[in-house]
Amino acid sequence: EEMEVKLPYSQKYFGVPENVYLIGTMNTADRSIASIDTALRRRFVFREMLPDPGVLAGIHVDGISVSELLKNLNQRISLLYDRDHTIGHAFFMPLKKEPTVTRLKQIFIDHIIPLLQEYFYEDYDRIRLVLGDNAKKNEAEQYVIINIRENLAEIFGEAAEELEGSINVNYEFNYEVLDHIETYRYILPPAEDVNKK
């Protein structure tokens, strides 16, 4: 597959020998300039590489299958957003050497939660669905806490009644729950949900 071309300005020859392969990667979620994307697709071979939960088979953190965790996260993201924004298996690879809740928590704090915030543009109701908060009866176990201010009168005085329906709900991440393995079970498929145990 050796190739040589004459450069248009210098008129010098430039080539790639047969033993050199040029491989580039591009995340479909990062495509921002359609014309460049189209130009690249006309000139190169493109092979789609979707997240592969199978790579994580056999990795368990306190009885939770990391492969199933990723599979279900991506299924929810695909349904609520699209398949181009699914989460790659590479984020979870450190669990191969260190399958601990501490490492899983760090992966969620450093990668998963920031990605979800970016994907859903601060739509915390959808983030809650991806993380399974909707299935948790105990609010203390939820990843995303809905913080509704009850002291509107103290903040706005007499105008509080008029503003009652238009006040934004404040959402906060409860990072402490990431220390507890049971909260991750709500991300698993319903058949493996804690409620069935």
Protein Blocks (a to p, Z undefined) as FASTA:
>chain_A
ZZcdddfklopacdddfkbccdddddfklpmblklmmmmmmmpccddddddfklmgoiag
ehiafklmmmmmmmmmmmmmcmklcccfklmmmmmmmccfklmmmmmmmmmmmmmmmmnn
opaklmmmmnommmpmblklpmbdcdddfklmmmnommlmmmmmmpccdddddfklmmpm
klmmmmpcfklgmklZZ
